Amino acid sequence: MGSTRIESLPKVELHRHLEGALRLSTLLELARADGLNVPRDERSLRAQVQVLPHDPLTWANFLAKFDTLRLFFHSPDVIRRIVREAIEDLAADHIVYAELRFTPAALAAARGFAFEEVMDWVLAAGQEAMQATGVRVGWVASVNRHEPVALARDVARGNPRE
């Protein structure tokens, strides 16, 4: 069985981070168009957003990539685009079901968005992309481990404290 056969088989993915599923081409486009304070060349930007073979395999290095990646979630349109593209990429990989995790409190705090709006943008864009691609997505709204338990309760309920 060649790799082409395996690649074409339907698959399930149970742990993909929305905040880490951005296309490098989209990142470069947004960095250039929106004047984001990140490198504008592919090699330098890749080093800031991906764990590369020569990087230390540490939790701190992994999390540092998200600090840069979250800079790109700067408008409702961009958030919707990133969700749509992530689900299109799942479909291109022949993934029929995926669980996409995201950190709504972090995305909301990054630009001062209302928590509920971020949730709405992600879920609405996800629903549209699922209908367009046929991929089924389950959502995991996560909270960073250093944040208070009360925030986790609020995320689970969908109503953060103001």
N, C-alpha and C positions, 0 to 999 in steps of 0.2 A: 504494500500500500504506500504510494508516494505521498509526499507532503501536499501536493495539490489535492488529493482525495481527502486528506485529513482537514485541510483548510476549508474545504467546501462542506464539511459535515456541520449540521446544526449543533450549536453549543449553548451552554449556560455559563454566565459569569456572575459570581456572587459577591464580588468585592471590587468595585471600581469607584474611585473618588471623582466626582464631577469636577472638583477644583483642580484635579490633576489630569483631566481628560481633554485638555485643550490642544487643538492642532497647532503645531509650531508655525505653520503658515498663517493661521489666524492671529497668533500672538504677534508675529512680525508686522502684519497688516495693521493691527490695532496700535501697536507701539509707534509706528510711523504716522498713522493718520491722527491719533489722539494725543500725540506728544507725551506719552507716558515716560517716566524717568527710569527706563530700562534700556539695555543695549539694543541697537537697531540692526545688528548683523547676526546672522543665524548661529554662528559658532559661539559667540559670547552669550547670546540669549539662551541657547540650549544649555550651557553650563549653569545658568541661574535657575532653570526650571526642570531639569532632568538629572537624575542620579546617573552619572557616567561611570564607565568601568574603572577609572583611576580615582574616583571619589571615595572617601571613607564611608564604609557601610555602617553608619550610625543613625540613631533615631534623630539626633539633632540636625544632621545634614539633610535627612529626608524631610523633616518639618520645615527647614529653612526654604526649601523649594516652594512651599505653599505661601510663604510670605510674599514672594514675587508673583506667583500665580494669581493670588487674590487681588492684586493691583488691577488686573484686567477686568474684573467684574464691576465696572464703574458706571453702568447704566442699565436700565431695564432692557433695552434693545440688545445690548451685548450679552446680558445674562440669558435672554431667550435664544440668541444665536448659539451660544456655547452649549446650551442644553440640546438644541436641535442637532448641532454637529456631533455631539457626543453620541446621540442615539443613532444618527446616520452612520457613524463609524462602527457602532455595534452591529448594525445591519450588514455593513460591508464585510465584517469579520464572521458573518453567518451566526451571530449570537441571536438566539430566539427569545431568551429571557435573561435579564440582568438586574442586579440590585445596585443602584447608583446611590452612593452616600454623599451627602454634602453637609456643610456646617452653616445653617441659616443665620445664626447669631453672628458669626464671623463675617459673612457676606453683608449682612445688614450694617454692622458696625463700621466696616471698611469705608463706606461712603455716606453713612448717616441715614440709610434707608430704613423705613419701617419694617420690622421683622415680618409682619403679615404680608407685606407687599412682595418681599423676596420669595417667601413661600409660594405665593400666588403665581409669580412670574415663572418660577422653576416648574411648578406642577402644570400650569397651563401650557407652557412650551413643550413640556414632556408629553402631555396628552396629545397635542397636535403631531409631534414627531412620531409617537407610537402609532397613531392612525395612518400616517404617511408611509411608515416603514414596515409595519407589522410586528415590530419588536415589542415584547411586553417588558415593562420596567416596574420594579418595586423600588420604593424610595426609602432610604434610611437617613433620617435627619439626626445628625450627630452633634455632640458637644465635646469640646476639648477636655481632656482629663484634668487639666488644672483649673477648670471653671467650677463654680459652685453647683451643688446638687439641685438647688432651687432653679437654676437656669435649665438644667436637664428636664426638670418637671415642666417648666414653661414651654420648652421646645416640644416635648411630647404632647402637651395640650394645644400647642399652636398659639399660645398667648403669653408673650414675655411680659415681665414687669417693666413698666415705663420708668 
